């Protein structure tokens, strides 16, 4: 876990990833893991429920956040050269954005990162994760 610029490098690598894995806990205490598209703004990660096909609009990840707002988001890089392996985890507290300028700003950040969101903005809800701790590992820095 020794990058020269530690936390800033972790944020940079996290922001460069196209998808993160969101870990929540069900009300029964079971782990729940799903991929999400996201935008990073400082120590805040934004993601939104979009129009990709889903079984229901009542998503388990949202119910899990309502019951237990502590979450983790993980991004990683894999290559056959194992000296290039790394991962970054953002541990934080999630909340459903209530609209207003925060939601508009988050949707603009997401649209800047993902072409489909420029064509059709996610209807939401929009979720904010306030990162409380960055954790990382790199084979090159191990």
Order of alpha helices (4+ residues) and beta strands (2+ residues): alpha-beta-beta-beta-beta-alpha-beta-beta-alpha-alpha-beta
